[in-house]
Each structure stands twice: as C-alpha cells, then as structure tokens.
Amino acid sequence: MAHSLSAKKRIRQNAKRRARNRWRLRTMRDAIRDFLNKLTHGQVAEAKTSFQSLQKLIDRTAAKGVIHKNQAARRKSRLNKRLKERAGAK
C-alpha cells in the first residue's frame, strides 16, 4: 500500500487512465464486431460506411497509445481486405 501522497495520487491516476484505455479498446472492438457482422450478413453498402468511421476510430485509438500504430495499420489492412473480397463477390 502506498504511503506518500504522490504515490496515492499516482495510483488514482493509473486507475483512471486504465479505465479510459479499456473503454477505448472495448469501443474499438465493438465497432469491429459490428462491421464484421454487416459483412457476414451481406450488407456491403452499410459495411463500407461503417468501415470509414471504423478507420478513424482505429487511428484515434492508436494515437492515444492504447494500441501500437503498426497494429492499427495491420487491423485496417486486414479489414479492408475482407471488405474488398465481399464487395468483389457481389
């Protein structure tokens, strides 16, 4: 247990930041799940619009330091690949 005031403050700050980062990650994952559901159900037009907002969300998550920028690029690339495969199949 922390004894000094600065250590106690640091614990409070870490808890707040952890909660905020977990919220950002959960929001991103929910958006990815929503996008993939649209793809699997054949809603390609809605998936395209969803992908535009999803890209911004992934970039914002990486900019905040929750995920690495290379992971963000990899996720966007793989999701775009799946979108193009489904759009080409139609």
Buried (B, 14 or more C-beta within 10 A) or exposed (E): EEEEEEEEEEEEEEEEEEEEBEEBBEBBEEBBEBBBEBBEEEBBEBBBEBBEEBBEBBBBBBEEEBBEEEEBEEBBEEBEEBBEEBEEEE
